[in-house]
Amino acid sequence: MNRRNFLKISGGGVILAAGGAGLFAATRTPNDALKPWELVGSYDDPRKNALSHAILAPNPHNRQPWIISLDGDDGLTLHFDTEKQLPHTDPFDRQLTIGLGCFLELMRMAANADGYDVDVTLFPEGENMEGLDNRPIARATFAEGTAVRDPLFDHMLSRRSNKEPYDTSRTIPPETLARILTVARQTQIGGSIDTDDITYWRQLTTQALTIEIETPHTFKESVDLMRIGKAEINANPDGIDFSGALFETLAITGVMTREALLDTSSTGFAEGMKAVLANTKSAMGHLWMVTQTNTRRDQIAAGADWLRVNLACTAEGLGFQPLSQALQEYPEMAELYGETHERLASEGGTVQMLSRIGYGPEIAVSPRWPIEAKIGTA
């Protein structure tokens, strides 16, 4: 969702009382939910230090589906939080597994930057392709060693999923795309800034996003995860956040409620749809990822490389937004799923990720649970 432009009110929007607008706006930042970005790297335990970075990794719907237990003095175990599933848009937990791969890669990068090697064993008690369960995702052991800092790690605090319209007057130089396509280590990354390809993928991703929003059960999954206003975001800093004076006002006045958002006949829904689709229609290039098979280990590898691609885009000053609706495995999306795979993996394999890129505005960080809320509960 485009969280800043999702709801436009016809007739010019909501006008706050002039006397209190500035003060009201100044107090609407959910500071508690953003605190983990300030505390990153401030822990004495090298595992906690690495984890304080890892919890900032990108993940579907910002579900933050990780639970960690610390093992002895040098180990940890990563589990999947089964309460964070997305049964309608991610029925096999494929995308959530990719998010866990992003987490593990950022943890490794942070540990290496501190001079620690990390030995990771994936799925030590087995895996289930139908869905993730309570068995561990990974066990990791930290040891002081000869690890080298990854240059991409320098950009981790600036990394975003930029869900704003991009500047359609600025093209992406071919050499910029070429550099981005070199950073993957385990998967096949492709991309295009060709005008015809941009037109094709703009249309397909717009159609896929429209299907997700107009399909009641998949759209409701997103609406149920929306956190509207400072209080909701601080209380539950995962999901899709709508913060700031505008959204607070819309909520207070009863204009922006979950019921209203689900009403497809409302003006708010129609205007919101226009705002969301402004993103797909402003793409200035696209990136994608293919794996030859689709095991859980492939999905973890996809997450690791997708984080690296996101960081590479950040290093180039590019906005980056996953647009993986056409890759989701539910019946209403089957036709576009097949079309996407025919175009990007015609000789076999699984298209794991698809994104748009372009030059966009600076945006704020996303809320996160602190590591204390994620450690020791497995």
N, C-alpha and C positions, 0 to 999 in steps of 0.2 A: 504494500500500500504506500502511496505517496502521503506521508503522514502530515506534511505541512500544507498541502493543497487539496486534501481529500474531500473536504466539504466546503463548497463555495455557496454562499447564501445569495439568492437572486436579489437584485436591487441594490447591490453594493456591499453586502455583508453586514455583520453585526457591529454597531458603533458603541463603544464603551463610553460611560459618562466621562467627560473631559477631565473633571477634577481628580478622579481616582485612577484613570487608565494607566498612567506611568507607574504608580506604586503597585497596582495590581499585577501588571506585567512583570515587574521586577521580583515579585515573590512567587512566581509560578514555576520556577526551575526545580525539578525533583532532585535536589542535591544529594540526598541519601542514596538514591539509586545510581548516581554517577560517581560516588566516592571510590569505587574500585579502580577507576582510571587514575585517580590521584595516588592511590596506595601501591600501584604496581611497582615491583622491584624493591620494596622496603622491608623485606623479611630476612631474618638471619638464616633460617633453614633453607638450604638451596632448593629443596623440593617445593616449599611454599613460595619461594621467590619465583620459580619457574611456573608454578600454578597460577600465581597472581597475573602473569602474562597470558597464560593459556585460557583463562576464563573470559578473555576479551576476544576470543576467536569468533569468526562468523559462524552462524548456524541457522537452520530453518526456523522462521517465525520467531527468532530469538528465544527459542525454548530452553537453551542452556541445559541440555539433557545429560549432564555429567554429574557423577557422584564419585568421590575419591576417598580412599582410606590410606593412611600412612602406615607402612609396614616396617617395623624396626627403625633403624637409624638412616637407612639409605634407599628404601623402596617405597613404592606406592602401587595401588591397584585402582584402575579406572572401571567403573560400572556405568551402565545405562540406567537412567531414571525412567522406569516404565510408566510413570505418571505424566511424562512429557511427550507421549506419542501423538502423532497426527494421523489418525486412522483413515480420514477421508482423502486427504491430498498426498499422503505418504504411507499407503497401506502396508508396505513391506519394510518400513523403516529404512529404506535406502538412503534418502536424503539426510535423515538424522544420523546415520552411520557416517556419511560424508562429513557432517558437522563434527563428529567425534574425531575424525581424521584431521580436520583443521586444528582441533584442540591439541592433539598429540604432537603435531608438527610445530605449533607455536610453543608448546612446552619444551620440546627438544631444542628449538632455536634459542629460547631464553636460557636454558641450562648450559648450552654450548657457549653462549656469550659470557657466562660466569666461569667458564673453564671446566665444566662438568660434562663427561660423556654420559649418555643415557642408553641403556640396553633395554629394548622393548620386546616383550613376547606378546603377540596378538592372540586373542581367543584361546587362552591356555586350557580352558575346559570345554572347548568346542563352540560351534556356532549354529545358528538356525536361520536359514534363508527366508523363512516365512515371516519372521519378526524377531526383534531383539528381546532378550529375556533377562533374568537376574544373573546369568553367568557373566564373569568378568570380560570386559572388552580387551583389556591389556594389563600386564604387569610390567613395571619399569624399575630399574635399579640405577641409581646415580653413583658416579665415581669420579673423583678428580682425575683429570687426564690431560690430553693434548688437544682438546676440542678447539675448533676455530670458529670465530664469530662469522655468521652468515651475513653478508652485506644487506640482504633483504630485511633482516631483523631491525635495521636502523629505522625502518618506516612503519613499524608495528603500531606505534601510538597515533599515527596519522591515518591508518587504514580505516576505511568506511565502506559500507554498502550505500552508495549514493542514489537515493530514490527521488531525485529531482530531475526536471527536464534538463537536457544538455544543450549546449550552444551549437545550433545547426549551421552557424557560419564558420565554425572552426573545424577543419578536416584534420585527421590524424595522419602524421607523416609515416610513410612506409617503413622507415628505419625504426620508428618507435614500436610499431607492431612487431617487427622482426626481433627486437630485443626481448619483448615480452614472451614471445613464443619459444625462447631458449631456456626458460627457468624451470620447466617441469623435469622431474627426475624419474618418474615411474609410469606416466601415462602419456597419451598422445594428445597434444594441444593443437587446435587449429584456430584460425581466425581470418577475418576478411574486413577490409575497408573499401572494397569495390562497391561502386554506386549501385549496380544491379543487385548485388548480394544484400546491401543495406536495405534496399526497398523490399526484397523478398522477406528478410527476417523481421523487419518492422511489421509487415503484414501478418506473418505467421505468429509472432509473439503477441501482437495485439489481439488476434483471434483467440489464442490460447488463454490469455488473461481474461478476455470477455467470457469464455466458457467457464472458467473457474468462478468468476463473480456471479454469473447468471445460473449456475448450478446450485440449488439451495443448500445442499448438505456440505459442499466444499466452501461456499462463502460463509456459511454460519460458523464453520470451524475457525475462520479468521476473525469474524466478529466476536466470537466468544473469547478470543485471546487479546482483544483490544483493551488497553489500559488508558482510560481517558482522564487526564488531569493529574496534577501533582500527587494527590493523596493515593490514588489507585496505583500510580507508577512506583512510588516509594514503598507501598505495602506489598507489591508483587512485581518486582523489576525484571520480568521476562515478558514475552509476548510482544505485541505491536503497540508501541507507545505513541500517544497523542498528547504532547505537552505544550504549554504556552498559553498566553492570555486568550487567544482566539478560541482554542478548544475548551478551555475552562469556562468561558462565557457561553459557548454553545451548549455545554453540559448543564450549567447552572440554569439556563433558560429553558431547558428541556428540548432543545432543537437537536442536539447530538446525543441520542440514546441508542442502545443496541437495537431496540425495537424499530426506531426510525431508520437506522442503517439497513435493516433487513427488508424494509418496505420498498420494493422495486418500483412502485408507482410514484414515489415521492420525488419532489424537486431535488432534495438533497442527494438522493441516490443517483439521479441523472447527472447532476453536476459533479458528484464524486467520481462517477465513471469517466467523465471527460478529463478530469484532473489526473486520474490514474493512467489513462491511455496516452496522455501527453508524454509520459515517460517512454513508452515503447516506440512512439512515433518520432522521438527526438534522438534515437540511437544514431551514433556516427561510426559505428563498427560493432562487430560481434566476435565473441570468443566461445569456443566449445571444447569439450573434453570427451575422449573416447577411451574405453578400456576394452580389451579383446574378450575378456570374460567378465562376469558380474558376481564374483564372490564377495563375501564380507571384507576380505583382505583387499580386493580391488577397490571397494568403496572407501576403505580407510586410506588407501594410496591416493584415490581421487581427491579426498579431502586435503591431504598433505600438499598435493600439487596445486589444488585450487586456491589454498591460502597463499602459496608462493606466487601464483598468477595475480591475485588481488594485491599483494605487496608490490609486485613489479609494476602494476598499473599505478599504484600510489607513487612509486618512485618516479614515474614518468609524468606525474601531475594529471592523470586521467581519472575521471569518475568511472565507477564500476558497479553494476547492479546485476545480480543473478536474475535470470528470467527463465526459470526451469519449469514453468507450468506445462509446456508441451511434452515434458519428459515424465510426467506423473502418471502412475499406473492405475487409473480408474476408468470405468467404461466410457464416460462422456468425453474423455480425452484421447481415446484409442486412435481415432483417425489422424489427428495431428501428431501423436506419438509415432505412428507408422511413417508418416511423411517426413518427420524430422530424421528418423533413423535411416530412411531410404536416401536422404540427401547427404547425411554426415557419416553414416556407417553402412554403406550399401554392401560391403563385403563381409559384414558381420561385426559383432561387438555391441557394446552398450554406450549410448551417449549419456554420460553421467551429469554433465552440467552445460548450461548455455547462459551467456550474459551479454549485456550491452555495455559499450564503452563510449566515452566522449568527454568533452570538457564541461564540467559542471560547477556549481557554486560550492563554497565551503559549507559543510554541515556539521552539526553537533554529534557528540558520541552517543551511543545507545546505552540504556540502563543495563546493569548487571547485578546479579547476586554477589555478595562478597565471598571470598574463598572460605570463610568460617562457616557459611551456610551450606557449603558443598563438601566439606571434609569431615570424615569420621562418622558418616551416616550410612555407609554401605552395610 
